[in-house]
Amino acid sequence: MASPWIRRFGAIGLVLLASLAYAKEPKIRTPFLEGWEQVSLEQMERQAKAYPEVYWIEGPGESKVVAFTFDDGPNPINTPPLLKVLKKHGVHATFFQLGMWVEKYPDLARKVLADGHVLGNHSYDHPYAGKLSNTVFWEDQVAKTQAVFQRVLGFTPTLYRPPYGEITDSQVELLRDKGIKVISWSVDTRDWLSARSMNGDAQIEGMVTQYVHPEAIVLMHDGGGPRDHTVEAVDRLIGNLKEQGYTFVTIDKLIGVAPQFAPPPAAPAPKAASAAVAAK
Ligand SMILES: [Zn+2]
């Protein structure tokens, strides 16, 4: 039996209510790839719906913007040519870096930041997090990498990308409570797989061209193997997407958050010093 509220406001009210609750259904556009032990699309979409404002697979609106993201760096072979291409096109992207590589290549991480890109946490050494307790996940992976960022780059990021897209609900809740956003993707270019193909760059380009949509989060890599196909594809894709009317944004702008936590407040001045200032 319909509730009095529904009888009173009718179907139009229901539709309005539904559209408010689900302004946009978060959805992964690229199909599931069999045989690679990937997290199911259903699982990622369920988490995006279960944790709105925390777990993101695409932007919340319909603006013609797209966010390119690059994982697993910084990498001395791949990252410099990628930075060159992005600079040539005047595009800023989001780099989800591993704590172990930021530690090993601090100058490269600083160069990515200096070029105006946004940096996020991609764990310390890329584990399958589904097997980790919350304590190990936090201490040995997320917090450890936050500390590396603080040491090398002077800030801690608010954005975290789970390796393989694998993260338990309880880990999402832990990050939520720490004020960290979980960033997955809506378009998987599969560049890690195309890296092995002769025409890998065309395959990567094809995936983006076929599945791009307003407020897409596009997954690519500048670490974890040879990425010259990715760099070539990015060079062509930026021009193509601009021609289609897309502009490029970083993840923080896409979802409307600050990319870095505010620094902790400075320690209060010693008593004698503040008294001296007050006396002046
Ligand atoms: Zn990764």
py3Dmol code that shows the C-alpha trace and the ligand (Angstrom):
import py3Dmol

protein = """\
ATOM      1  CA  MET A   1       0.000   0.000   0.000  1.00  0.00           C
ATOM      2  CA  ALA A   2       1.301   3.445  -0.892  1.00  0.00           C
ATOM      3  CA  SER A   3       2.273   5.677   2.001  1.00  0.00           C
ATOM      4  CA  PRO A   4       0.236   8.857   2.632  1.00  0.00           C
ATOM      5  CA  TRP A   5       3.216  10.881   1.422  1.00  0.00           C
ATOM      6  CA  ILE A   6       3.202   9.140  -1.975  1.00  0.00           C
ATOM      7  CA  ARG A   7      -0.586   9.476  -2.281  1.00  0.00           C
ATOM      8  CA  ARG A   8      -0.286  13.148  -1.523  1.00  0.00           C
ATOM      9  CA  PHE A   9       2.530  14.058  -3.942  1.00  0.00           C
ATOM     10  CA  GLY A  10       2.097  11.281  -6.467  1.00  0.00           C
ATOM     11  CA  ALA A  11       4.441   9.917  -9.077  1.00  0.00           C
ATOM     12  CA  ILE A  12       6.092  13.258  -9.875  1.00  0.00           C
ATOM     13  CA  GLY A  13       7.268  13.562  -6.299  1.00  0.00           C
ATOM     14  CA  LEU A  14       8.686  10.048  -6.427  1.00  0.00           C
ATOM     15  CA  VAL A  15      10.613  10.754  -9.623  1.00  0.00           C
ATOM     16  CA  LEU A  16      11.984  13.975  -8.119  1.00  0.00           C
ATOM     17  CA  LEU A  17      13.017  12.149  -4.972  1.00  0.00           C
ATOM     18  CA  ALA A  18      14.697   9.384  -6.970  1.00  0.00           C
ATOM     19  CA  SER A  19      16.594  11.875  -9.127  1.00  0.00           C
ATOM     20  CA  LEU A  20      17.800  13.681  -6.013  1.00  0.00           C
ATOM     21  CA  ALA A  21      19.028  10.462  -4.426  1.00  0.00           C
ATOM     22  CA  TYR A  22      20.753   9.289  -7.618  1.00  0.00           C
ATOM     23  CA  ALA A  23      21.609  12.445  -9.532  1.00  0.00           C
ATOM     24  CA  LYS A  24      23.921  10.251 -11.571  1.00  0.00           C
ATOM     25  CA  GLU A  25      24.441   6.528 -11.362  1.00  0.00           C
ATOM     26  CA  PRO A  26      28.218   5.947 -11.164  1.00  0.00           C
ATOM     27  CA  LYS A  27      29.174   3.531 -13.897  1.00  0.00           C
ATOM     28  CA  ILE A  28      32.319   1.964 -15.358  1.00  0.00           C
ATOM     29  CA  ARG A  29      32.121   2.292 -19.133  1.00  0.00           C
ATOM     30  CA  THR A  30      34.814  -0.134 -20.269  1.00  0.00           C
ATOM     31  CA  PRO A  31      33.738  -3.799 -20.243  1.00  0.00           C
ATOM     32  CA  PHE A  32      35.109  -6.405 -17.834  1.00  0.00           C
ATOM     33  CA  LEU A  33      38.213  -8.191 -19.076  1.00  0.00           C
ATOM     34  CA  GLU A  34      38.051 -11.932 -18.459  1.00  0.00           C
ATOM     35  CA  GLY A  35      41.043 -13.908 -17.252  1.00  0.00           C
ATOM     36  CA  TRP A  36      43.011 -11.231 -15.369  1.00  0.00           C
ATOM     37  CA  GLU A  37      41.635 -11.604 -11.820  1.00  0.00           C
ATOM     38  CA  GLN A  38      40.196  -8.092 -11.911  1.00  0.00           C
ATOM     39  CA  VAL A  39      37.799  -6.726  -9.328  1.00  0.00           C
ATOM     40  CA  SER A  40      34.313  -7.048 -10.811  1.00  0.00           C
ATOM     41  CA  LEU A  41      32.676  -3.918 -12.186  1.00  0.00           C
ATOM     42  CA  GLU A  42      29.637  -4.676 -10.006  1.00  0.00           C
ATOM     43  CA  GLN A  43      31.811  -4.575  -6.892  1.00  0.00           C
ATOM     44  CA  MET A  44      33.336  -1.195  -7.816  1.00  0.00           C
ATOM     45  CA  GLU A  45      29.975   0.303  -8.809  1.00  0.00           C
ATOM     46  CA  ARG A  46      28.389  -1.009  -5.598  1.00  0.00           C
ATOM     47  CA  GLN A  47      31.101   0.670  -3.512  1.00  0.00           C
ATOM     48  CA  ALA A  48      30.703   3.927  -5.446  1.00  0.00           C
ATOM     49  CA  LYS A  49      26.981   3.890  -4.655  1.00  0.00           C
ATOM     50  CA  ALA A  50      27.423   2.727  -1.055  1.00  0.00           C
ATOM     51  CA  TYR A  51      29.982   5.453  -0.249  1.00  0.00           C
ATOM     52  CA  PRO A  52      28.930   8.623  -2.080  1.00  0.00           C
ATOM     53  CA  GLU A  53      31.360  11.540  -1.632  1.00  0.00           C
ATOM     54  CA  VAL A  54      34.068   9.027  -0.652  1.00  0.00           C
ATOM     55  CA  TYR A  55      34.465   6.400  -3.385  1.00  0.00           C
ATOM     56  CA  TRP A  56      34.532   7.851  -6.912  1.00  0.00           C
ATOM     57  CA  ILE A  57      34.579   6.197 -10.321  1.00  0.00           C
ATOM     58  CA  GLU A  58      33.624   9.335 -12.257  1.00  0.00           C
ATOM     59  CA  GLY A  59      32.773  12.979 -11.594  1.00  0.00           C
ATOM     60  CA  PRO A  60      29.391  13.889 -10.137  1.00  0.00           C
ATOM     61  CA  GLY A  61      28.106  16.063 -13.004  1.00  0.00           C
ATOM     62  CA  GLU A  62      27.809  16.196 -16.768  1.00  0.00           C
ATOM     63  CA  SER A  63      30.448  18.776 -17.705  1.00  0.00           C
ATOM     64  CA  LYS A  64      32.564  18.028 -20.738  1.00  0.00           C
ATOM     65  CA  VAL A  65      35.716  17.481 -18.724  1.00  0.00           C
ATOM     66  CA  VAL A  66      37.974  14.466 -18.444  1.00  0.00           C
ATOM     67  CA  ALA A  67      40.604  13.485 -15.858  1.00  0.00           C
ATOM     68  CA  PHE A  68      43.651  11.546 -17.009  1.00  0.00           C
ATOM     69  CA  THR A  69      45.292   9.552 -14.215  1.00  0.00           C
ATOM     70  CA  PHE A  70      48.676   7.793 -14.203  1.00  0.00           C
ATOM     71  CA  ASP A  71      49.573   5.061 -11.708  1.00  0.00           C
ATOM     72  CA  ASP A  72      52.597   3.240 -10.323  1.00  0.00           C
ATOM     73  CA  GLY A  73      55.257   5.944 -10.803  1.00  0.00           C
ATOM     74  CA  PRO A  74      57.340   7.923 -10.511  1.00  0.00           C
ATOM     75  CA  ASN A  75      59.453   6.062 -13.056  1.00  0.00           C
ATOM     76  CA  PRO A  76      62.753   7.382 -14.466  1.00  0.00           C
ATOM     77  CA  ILE A  77      62.111   5.934 -17.955  1.00  0.00           C
ATOM     78  CA  ASN A  78      58.427   6.750 -18.459  1.00  0.00           C
ATOM     79  CA  THR A  79      57.578   9.752 -16.329  1.00  0.00           C
ATOM     80  CA  PRO A  80      59.890  12.367 -17.968  1.00  0.00           C
ATOM     81  CA  PRO A  81      58.600  11.814 -21.551  1.00  0.00           C
ATOM     82  CA  LEU A  82      55.009  11.804 -20.263  1.00  0.00           C
ATOM     83  CA  LEU A  83      55.592  15.101 -18.431  1.00  0.00           C
ATOM     84  CA  LYS A  84      56.999  16.535 -21.659  1.00  0.00           C
ATOM     85  CA  VAL A  85      53.888  15.576 -23.635  1.00  0.00           C
ATOM     86  CA  LEU A  86      51.523  16.933 -20.972  1.00  0.00           C
ATOM     87  CA  LYS A  87      53.480  20.193 -20.836  1.00  0.00           C
ATOM     88  CA  LYS A  88      53.436  20.505 -24.636  1.00  0.00           C
ATOM     89  CA  HIS A  89      49.613  20.356 -24.550  1.00  0.00           C
ATOM     90  CA  GLY A  90      49.245  22.457 -21.390  1.00  0.00           C
ATOM     91  CA  VAL A  91      47.371  19.664 -19.620  1.00  0.00           C
ATOM     92  CA  HIS A  92      47.471  18.759 -15.938  1.00  0.00           C
ATOM     93  CA  ALA A  93      46.826  15.193 -14.790  1.00  0.00           C
ATOM     94  CA  THR A  94      46.670  13.226 -11.549  1.00  0.00           C
ATOM     95  CA  PHE A  95      49.517  10.862 -10.650  1.00  0.00           C
ATOM     96  CA  PHE A  96      48.880   8.084  -8.124  1.00  0.00           C
ATOM     97  CA  GLN A  97      52.351   7.208  -6.954  1.00  0.00           C
ATOM     98  CA  LEU A  98      53.767   4.353  -4.894  1.00  0.00           C
ATOM     99  CA  GLY A  99      55.481   5.250  -1.617  1.00  0.00           C
ATOM    100  CA  MET A 100      58.439   3.007  -2.492  1.00  0.00           C
ATOM    101  CA  TRP A 101      59.095   4.865  -5.747  1.00  0.00           C
ATOM    102  CA  VAL A 102      58.619   8.357  -4.293  1.00  0.00           C
ATOM    103  CA  GLU A 103      61.220   7.333  -1.734  1.00  0.00           C
ATOM    104  CA  LYS A 104      63.587   6.027  -4.432  1.00  0.00           C
ATOM    105  CA  TYR A 105      63.037   8.856  -6.958  1.00  0.00           C
ATOM    106  CA  PRO A 106      62.270  11.922  -4.803  1.00  0.00           C
ATOM    107  CA  ASP A 107      63.471  14.432  -7.410  1.00  0.00           C
ATOM    108  CA  LEU A 108      61.181  12.935 -10.018  1.00  0.00           C
ATOM    109  CA  ALA A 109      58.189  13.119  -7.667  1.00  0.00           C
ATOM    110  CA  ARG A 110      59.074  16.776  -6.987  1.00  0.00           C
ATOM    111  CA  LYS A 111      59.310  17.429 -10.736  1.00  0.00           C
ATOM    112  CA  VAL A 112      55.784  16.043 -11.289  1.00  0.00           C
ATOM    113  CA  LEU A 113      54.499  18.338  -8.553  1.00  0.00           C
ATOM    114  CA  ALA A 114      56.484  21.328  -9.856  1.00  0.00           C
ATOM    115  CA  ASP A 115      54.900  20.838 -13.285  1.00  0.00           C
ATOM    116  CA  GLY A 116      51.527  21.533 -11.684  1.00  0.00           C
ATOM    117  CA  HIS A 117      50.121  18.021 -11.585  1.00  0.00           C
ATOM    118  CA  VAL A 118      48.192  16.558  -8.663  1.00  0.00           C
ATOM    119  CA  LEU A 119      49.708  13.678  -6.722  1.00  0.00           C
ATOM    120  CA  GLY A 120      47.825  10.968  -4.876  1.00  0.00           C
ATOM    121  CA  ASN A 121      48.691   7.928  -2.748  1.00  0.00           C
ATOM    122  CA  HIS A 122      48.701   4.529  -4.506  1.00  0.00           C
ATOM    123  CA  SER A 123      49.903   2.464  -1.462  1.00  0.00           C
ATOM    124  CA  TYR A 124      53.508   1.744  -0.525  1.00  0.00           C
ATOM    125  CA  ASP A 125      54.266  -1.358  -2.624  1.00  0.00           C
ATOM    126  CA  HIS A 126      51.077  -2.274  -4.511  1.00  0.00           C
ATOM    127  CA  PRO A 127      49.591  -5.138  -2.466  1.00  0.00           C
ATOM    128  CA  TYR A 128      46.362  -7.042  -2.995  1.00  0.00           C
ATOM    129  CA  ALA A 129      44.653  -5.163  -0.184  1.00  0.00           C
ATOM    130  CA  GLY A 130      41.670  -7.507   0.119  1.00  0.00           C
ATOM    131  CA  LYS A 131      43.899  -9.867   2.096  1.00  0.00           C
ATOM    132  CA  LEU A 132      45.200  -7.195   4.499  1.00  0.00           C
ATOM    133  CA  SER A 133      43.816  -6.384   7.929  1.00  0.00           C
ATOM    134  CA  ASN A 134      42.780  -2.758   8.414  1.00  0.00           C
ATOM    135  CA  THR A 135      45.783  -2.211  10.667  1.00  0.00           C
ATOM    136  CA  VAL A 136      48.321  -3.534   8.146  1.00  0.00           C
ATOM    137  CA  PHE A 137      46.528  -1.766   5.276  1.00  0.00           C
ATOM    138  CA  TRP A 138      46.687   1.553   7.107  1.00  0.00           C
ATOM    139  CA  GLU A 139      50.074   1.364   8.784  1.00  0.00           C
ATOM    140  CA  ASP A 140      52.183  -0.462   6.170  1.00  0.00           C
ATOM    141  CA  GLN A 141      50.559   0.944   3.051  1.00  0.00           C
ATOM    142  CA  VAL A 142      48.509   4.153   3.308  1.00  0.00           C
ATOM    143  CA  ALA A 143      49.987   5.932   6.341  1.00  0.00           C
ATOM    144  CA  LYS A 144      53.521   4.825   5.449  1.00  0.00           C
ATOM    145  CA  THR A 145      53.122   6.432   2.028  1.00  0.00           C
ATOM    146  CA  GLN A 146      51.528   9.559   3.525  1.00  0.00           C
ATOM    147  CA  ALA A 147      54.681   9.889   5.646  1.00  0.00           C
ATOM    148  CA  VAL A 148      56.913   9.507   2.555  1.00  0.00           C
ATOM    149  CA  PHE A 149      54.914  12.237   0.775  1.00  0.00           C
ATOM    150  CA  GLN A 150      55.259  14.507   3.808  1.00  0.00           C
ATOM    151  CA  ARG A 151      58.998  13.931   3.959  1.00  0.00           C
ATOM    152  CA  VAL A 152      59.736  14.232   0.226  1.00  0.00           C
ATOM    153  CA  LEU A 153      57.063  16.652  -0.975  1.00  0.00           C
ATOM    154  CA  GLY A 154      56.038  18.480   2.187  1.00  0.00           C
ATOM    155  CA  PHE A 155      52.360  17.541   2.171  1.00  0.00           C
ATOM    156  CA  THR A 156      50.016  14.571   2.552  1.00  0.00           C
ATOM    157  CA  PRO A 157      47.502  13.812  -0.211  1.00  0.00           C
ATOM    158  CA  THR A 158      43.734  13.500   0.267  1.00  0.00           C
ATOM    159  CA  LEU A 159      43.379  11.121  -2.707  1.00  0.00           C
ATOM    160  CA  TYR A 160      44.018   7.370  -2.642  1.00  0.00           C
ATOM    161  CA  ARG A 161      43.789   4.897  -5.500  1.00  0.00           C
ATOM    162  CA  PRO A 162      43.549   1.219  -4.534  1.00  0.00           C
ATOM    163  CA  PRO A 163      45.967  -1.051  -6.457  1.00  0.00           C
ATOM    164  CA  TYR A 164      43.955  -3.300  -8.821  1.00  0.00           C
ATOM    165  CA  GLY A 165      40.848  -1.393  -7.658  1.00  0.00           C
ATOM    166  CA  GLU A 166      40.823  -3.809  -4.749  1.00  0.00           C
ATOM    167  CA  ILE A 167      39.649  -2.398  -1.414  1.00  0.00           C
ATOM    168  CA  THR A 168      37.302  -3.815   1.231  1.00  0.00           C
ATOM    169  CA  ASP A 169      34.277  -1.901   2.520  1.00  0.00           C
ATOM    170  CA  SER A 170      35.897  -1.722   5.906  1.00  0.00           C
ATOM    171  CA  GLN A 171      39.059  -0.185   4.364  1.00  0.00           C
ATOM    172  CA  VAL A 172      36.903   2.375   2.505  1.00  0.00           C
ATOM    173  CA  GLU A 173      35.289   3.265   5.836  1.00  0.00           C
ATOM    174  CA  LEU A 174      38.704   3.597   7.472  1.00  0.00           C
ATOM    175  CA  LEU A 175      39.863   6.030   4.753  1.00  0.00           C
ATOM    176  CA  ARG A 176      36.548   7.900   4.945  1.00  0.00           C
ATOM    177  CA  ASP A 177      37.104   8.419   8.672  1.00  0.00           C
ATOM    178  CA  LYS A 178      40.609   9.764   7.916  1.00  0.00           C
ATOM    179  CA  GLY A 179      39.194  12.227   5.373  1.00  0.00           C
ATOM    180  CA  ILE A 180      40.739  10.427   2.380  1.00  0.00           C
ATOM    181  CA  LYS A 181      38.866   9.952  -0.919  1.00  0.00           C
ATOM    182  CA  VAL A 182      39.056   6.663  -2.818  1.00  0.00           C
ATOM    183  CA  ILE A 183      39.508   7.199  -6.556  1.00  0.00           C
ATOM    184  CA  SER A 184      38.867   4.395  -9.048  1.00  0.00           C
ATOM    185  CA  TRP A 185      38.030   4.930 -12.731  1.00  0.00           C
ATOM    186  CA  SER A 186      35.258   4.806 -15.322  1.00  0.00           C
ATOM    187  CA  VAL A 187      37.521   4.168 -18.332  1.00  0.00           C
ATOM    188  CA  ASP A 188      40.266   1.529 -18.091  1.00  0.00           C
ATOM    189  CA  THR A 189      42.572   1.993 -21.087  1.00  0.00           C
ATOM    190  CA  ARG A 190      44.207  -1.403 -20.331  1.00  0.00           C
ATOM    191  CA  ASP A 191      47.514   0.174 -21.247  1.00  0.00           C
ATOM    192  CA  TRP A 192      49.276  -2.399 -19.023  1.00  0.00           C
ATOM    193  CA  LEU A 193      48.064  -5.058 -21.461  1.00  0.00           C
ATOM    194  CA  SER A 194      48.556  -3.014 -24.663  1.00  0.00           C
ATOM    195  CA  ALA A 195      52.171  -2.425 -23.626  1.00  0.00           C
ATOM    196  CA  ARG A 196      52.871  -5.893 -25.046  1.00  0.00           C
ATOM    197  CA  SER A 197      51.292  -5.204 -28.461  1.00  0.00           C
ATOM    198  CA  MET A 198      52.930  -3.826 -31.591  1.00  0.00           C
ATOM    199  CA  ASN A 199      50.073  -1.338 -32.059  1.00  0.00           C
ATOM    200  CA  GLY A 200      49.507  -0.779 -28.341  1.00  0.00           C
ATOM    201  CA  ASP A 201      49.289   2.986 -28.729  1.00  0.00           C
ATOM    202  CA  ALA A 202      46.383   2.636 -31.180  1.00  0.00           C
ATOM    203  CA  GLN A 203      44.647   0.206 -28.809  1.00  0.00           C
ATOM    204  CA  ILE A 204      44.915   2.637 -25.892  1.00  0.00           C
ATOM    205  CA  GLU A 205      43.707   5.493 -28.077  1.00  0.00           C
ATOM    206  CA  GLY A 206      40.791   3.334 -29.237  1.00  0.00           C
ATOM    207  CA  MET A 207      39.687   2.496 -25.699  1.00  0.00           C
ATOM    208  CA  VAL A 208      39.517   6.159 -24.712  1.00  0.00           C
ATOM    209  CA  THR A 209      37.879   7.279 -27.958  1.00  0.00           C
ATOM    210  CA  GLN A 210      35.208   4.582 -27.674  1.00  0.00           C
ATOM    211  CA  TYR A 211      34.363   4.937 -23.988  1.00  0.00           C
ATOM    212  CA  VAL A 212      35.117   8.561 -23.028  1.00  0.00           C
ATOM    213  CA  HIS A 213      32.177  10.461 -21.509  1.00  0.00           C
ATOM    214  CA  PRO A 214      31.631  13.711 -19.567  1.00  0.00           C
ATOM    215  CA  GLU A 215      33.521  13.671 -16.238  1.00  0.00           C
ATOM    216  CA  ALA A 216      35.358  10.442 -17.052  1.00  0.00           C
ATOM    217  CA  ILE A 217      38.240   9.241 -14.892  1.00  0.00           C
ATOM    218  CA  VAL A 218      40.715   7.570 -17.263  1.00  0.00           C
ATOM    219  CA  LEU A 219      43.150   4.960 -15.923  1.00  0.00           C
ATOM    220  CA  MET A 220      46.670   4.825 -17.381  1.00  0.00           C
ATOM    221  CA  HIS A 221      50.161   4.065 -16.076  1.00  0.00           C
ATOM    222  CA  ASP A 222      53.577   5.701 -16.062  1.00  0.00           C
ATOM    223  CA  GLY A 223      55.115   2.904 -13.951  1.00  0.00           C
ATOM    224  CA  GLY A 224      55.168  -0.873 -13.854  1.00  0.00           C
ATOM    225  CA  GLY A 225      56.678  -1.560 -17.294  1.00  0.00           C
ATOM    226  CA  PRO A 226      57.460   0.066 -20.629  1.00  0.00           C
ATOM    227  CA  ARG A 227      54.945   2.854 -21.248  1.00  0.00           C
ATOM    228  CA  ASP A 228      55.985   4.362 -24.572  1.00  0.00           C
ATOM    229  CA  HIS A 229      52.632   3.276 -26.073  1.00  0.00           C
ATOM    230  CA  THR A 230      50.829   5.154 -23.309  1.00  0.00           C
ATOM    231  CA  VAL A 231      52.875   8.300 -23.904  1.00  0.00           C
ATOM    232  CA  GLU A 232      52.238   8.148 -27.672  1.00  0.00           C
ATOM    233  CA  ALA A 233      48.509   7.599 -27.154  1.00  0.00           C
ATOM    234  CA  VAL A 234      48.277  10.487 -24.678  1.00  0.00           C
ATOM    235  CA  ASP A 235      49.989  12.797 -27.168  1.00  0.00           C
ATOM    236  CA  ARG A 236      47.302  12.094 -29.803  1.00  0.00           C
ATOM    237  CA  LEU A 237      44.346  11.748 -27.421  1.00  0.00           C
ATOM    238  CA  ILE A 238      44.716  15.194 -25.885  1.00  0.00           C
ATOM    239  CA  GLY A 239      44.359  16.864 -29.291  1.00  0.00           C
ATOM    240  CA  ASN A 240      41.429  14.631 -30.283  1.00  0.00           C
ATOM    241  CA  LEU A 241      39.534  15.185 -27.057  1.00  0.00           C
ATOM    242  CA  LYS A 242      40.106  18.942 -27.163  1.00  0.00           C
ATOM    243  CA  GLU A 243      38.651  18.938 -30.679  1.00  0.00           C
ATOM    244  CA  GLN A 244      35.581  17.167 -29.296  1.00  0.00           C
ATOM    245  CA  GLY A 245      35.194  20.002 -26.794  1.00  0.00           C
ATOM    246  CA  TYR A 246      36.683  18.329 -23.731  1.00  0.00           C
ATOM    247  CA  THR A 247      38.860  20.153 -21.251  1.00  0.00           C
ATOM    248  CA  PHE A 248      41.227  18.420 -18.860  1.00  0.00           C
ATOM    249  CA  VAL A 249      40.920  18.523 -15.086  1.00  0.00           C
ATOM    250  CA  THR A 250      42.686  16.981 -12.123  1.00  0.00           C
ATOM    251  CA  ILE A 251      40.743  14.711  -9.755  1.00  0.00           C
ATOM    252  CA  ASP A 252      40.519  17.265  -6.930  1.00  0.00           C
ATOM    253  CA  LYS A 253      38.774  19.730  -9.273  1.00  0.00           C
ATOM    254  CA  LEU A 254      36.565  16.996 -10.733  1.00  0.00           C
ATOM    255  CA  ILE A 255      35.141  15.991  -7.353  1.00  0.00           C
ATOM    256  CA  GLY A 256      35.534  19.355  -5.605  1.00  0.00           C
ATOM    257  CA  VAL A 257      38.039  18.641  -2.833  1.00  0.00           C
ATOM    258  CA  ALA A 258      41.464  19.993  -1.838  1.00  0.00           C
ATOM    259  CA  PRO A 259      44.209  17.661  -3.107  1.00  0.00           C
ATOM    260  CA  GLN A 260      46.346  18.092   0.006  1.00  0.00           C
ATOM    261  CA  PHE A 261      45.573  18.067   3.711  1.00  0.00           C
ATOM    262  CA  ALA A 262      46.114  21.426   5.387  1.00  0.00           C
ATOM    263  CA  PRO A 263      49.442  21.499   7.262  1.00  0.00           C
ATOM    264  CA  PRO A 264      49.137  20.993  11.023  1.00  0.00           C
ATOM    265  CA  PRO A 265      48.854  24.297  12.927  1.00  0.00           C
ATOM    266  CA  ALA A 266      52.195  25.795  13.911  1.00  0.00           C
ATOM    267  CA  ALA A 267      53.252  25.265  17.508  1.00  0.00           C
ATOM    268  CA  PRO A 268      52.311  28.241  19.732  1.00  0.00           C
ATOM    269  CA  ALA A 269      55.112  30.718  20.287  1.00  0.00           C
ATOM    270  CA  PRO A 270      57.012  30.347  23.596  1.00  0.00           C
ATOM    271  CA  LYS A 271      55.530  32.460  26.415  1.00  0.00           C
ATOM    272  CA  ALA A 272      58.417  34.900  26.808  1.00  0.00           C
ATOM    273  CA  ALA A 273      58.473  35.630  23.061  1.00  0.00           C
ATOM    274  CA  SER A 274      54.722  36.290  22.833  1.00  0.00           C
ATOM    275  CA  ALA A 275      54.870  38.516  25.918  1.00  0.00           C
ATOM    276  CA  ALA A 276      57.644  40.508  24.252  1.00  0.00           C
ATOM    277  CA  VAL A 277      55.565  40.887  21.072  1.00  0.00           C
ATOM    278  CA  ALA A 278      52.522  41.941  23.117  1.00  0.00           C
ATOM    279  CA  ALA A 279      54.574  44.564  24.972  1.00  0.00           C
ATOM    280  CA  LYS A 280      55.672  46.288  21.739  1.00  0.00           C
TER     281      LYS A 280
END
"""
ligand_1 = """\
1
ZN
Zn 48.776 0.328 -9.733
"""
view = py3Dmol.view(width=600, height=400)
view.addModel(protein, "pdb")
view.setStyle({"model": 0}, {"cartoon": {"style": "trace"}})
view.addModel(ligand_1, "xyz")
view.setStyle({"model": 1}, {"stick": {}})
view.zoomTo()
view.show()
